[in-house]
Amino acid sequence: MAMKKARGLLLCLIILATFSVVAEPESLALNLAIDDVEAVHIEGSKVWLKLADEPTIKLLTITTDNIGSSLELTINAIPVVRSTIRSEVASGLIIVPVASEQLLNLLRPLSPARNK
């Protein structure tokens, strides 16, 4: 009898594990306009972006309110970076470790001549 109960309990646990849903972090998107970028520095495929005041406040609000969520940042719908929010971003400084050619082409006109 104990063996039957153990099997029944094991079966219930297997069913629960099979149908339980693991919560994915919420995915957020922030699409900026090219005019939201105040300064750009490019070295190879690495890019540093400094946002203007209004988008900096927008980014601060999103990152403060959504720790643990995933954020995809785009400029003119071109992917910039996707990351899990670990802390608030108050500086408005964004580092793109490896920018796509499409993003580099968009940002080069904003970069000082020595960084092109």
N, C-alpha and C positions, 0 to 999 in steps of 0.2 A: 504494500500500500504506500509506503514511504517513497518507493522508487517511482510510482505513478505520479505522486504529488511533485516530486523533483522534476520529472519529465515535463509535467504540465507547467511548472514554474519556469523551466528553461525555455519551453515553447513560447510562453508569454513574453519573456525577456527578448527572445529573438524577434518576435513580431514587433515589439516596441522599438527595438533598435532599427529594424528595417524601415519602419514608417515614421520614425522621428525625423524632424527637419532641423538641420543645423542652420542657425541664423547667419546669413552672409552680412558683412558690413554694408551699411547703406552706401550706395554709389551716388555721388554728387557731380555736377558739371558746372564749370564756370567758364563762359565764353567771353573773352575780352575783345575789344576792338583794338586795332593797331594804335589808335590815338590814346589808349590807356597806358601805353608803354612810354615812360619818360626818358629812359636811357638804356642803351644796349652796349655790351662789351662782348666781343666774339674772339675766341682763340681756338682755331681749328674748328671742331664740331661742338665745343663747349661754349655755352652762352650764359651770360649773366644779364638778367632783366631787372630794371628798377621801375616799379609801377608808379603812376601818378597818384595823387592823394585819394581821389574817390574810389578807384579800384583797390587801393591798399586797404581802405576801410571795409570795403566789401569782402576782401579776402580775409581780413582779421575777423569779421563777424562770422563768416562761414567756418573758419578753422576753430574759433572759440566755441561755437555751438555744436560742432560735429566731430569731436575727438573720437578716433576709432573708425570713422567712415573713410571711404575711398573718395578721392577728389581727382577729377580729370580737368585739367586746365587747358584751354584752347585759346588761340588768338586768330580772329577771322575764320573760325572753324577748323584751323590747322592744329593738330595735337601738339602740345608743348610738353606736358609732363603729367603722369598719373601716379598718385602716391596715396598711402594711407596717412591720414592726419594724425600725427603723434602729439602735436602741441600747436598752440596758436601761432600764426605768422603775422607779426605786427610790423615788420620792417618794410614790406612791399618788395623785398629782394627775392628773386626766384633764380635758382641755378638749374640749368638744363645740362646734365652731363653729356648727352649725345643728342644733338638736335638733328632733325631730318633736313635733307637738302631743301625741301619745300619751306620749312620754317626759316632756315638760314637765308634763303632768297627773299623772304618777306622782311626779315629784320636787318639785312645788310644796309639798306638805305638809311637806317636810323643809327648805325654804328659810325663812330669817327673813322676817318680815312685810314688811320694806322691799324685799325682792327679788321679791315676787310679782307 
